[in-house]
Amino acid sequence: MGKWRPEELVDIPCDFCGSREVKQVFIRADAMQVVECAVCGLAYLNPRPKPEFIVKFYEKGYFTGESLKRGEGGLRCDIIPGDTGVLETGTPSPRSMTVINEKYGGVDYLDVLEIGCATGDLLIRLKDAGAHVKGLEISDFAAGIARGRGLDVFTGEIEGFAEGADQKFDIVLALEVIEHVTSPTRFFASLDKVIKPGGVLLISTPNYLRAKRYGQEWLGFNTSFEHLYFFTIDVLTRFGQRNGLSLRYSESSRSLGHSSSVPVACGRHYRKAQMIRALVRELGFFGTLRELGNLRKGFISSAIGHQLIAVFQKGLRSE
């Protein structure tokens, strides 16, 4: 996408509390402004593209890797004509599935909805694991490919899907989705209509806490320019609580979203040493020692890494 023209942008208040007071401002690499609400801490793009322009982010190039090559964000999906949906054996399982398997006993015979399912790779894994799956995808292009792979995928947003839904789900997945929506408040309110009592919501999203460390050099401000909102685990928890969803588990990636000033062309051992030093600074020596086992698996049990995973449960009180 090129530079936005003033007439294509709109000013908005904080989606969580309605305030227009801000306490911090960052300028992303695309020259767009990210503000942090002075009242509740929600960070968001302001001004941002009007709704009729936001949809342009999710055209064909977003899924084929073309946008990614231009540094604008996006996905690199395997788009193969006549694809049967069979994934190669030995392909690593996504961390989200590992969390579900380890913490919640898997998905066998459960009803699972994935919001933002793209071309359906994760849905196929879930189906192969025994789940009854449905998908939701805003892009006609990506949803069409998913349906061509034999998947039940609805084109649209969660608000429209929830209004007409006659089914509730045991597990709802929204991986790298919440940062794209035009209203997290409406998003969470719609989830209440599609999750069964006691059901689980798993969300992943970039961790705005890293912006506190790296500022405008944070990875989250230098890629994926379609992102409209930025979350910490505390802000996500408040959104969940408002809608009867209690945080049950969280973790983050071992990557800390290093700024662009950190060398990337250095050797593997040097990069590992850089990461350990950063973790000692964040967690302390003994905290880092406790995380060593998790680090080998690719995650950190505390919510300080670049990518957050948060699991909520509906209709239960916080412990």
Helices and strands as residue ranges (DSSP letters): G 6-8, E 9-10, E 22-27, E 33-37, E 43-45, E 48-49, H 51-54, G 55-58, H 60-64, H 66-69, H 95-104, E 111-115, H 121-128, E 132-137, H 140-148, E 153-155, H 158-164, E 169-175, H 184-191, E 195-206, H 209-214, G 215-217, G 219-221, E 229-230, H 233-242, E 245-253, H 268-297, E 299-300, E 307-314
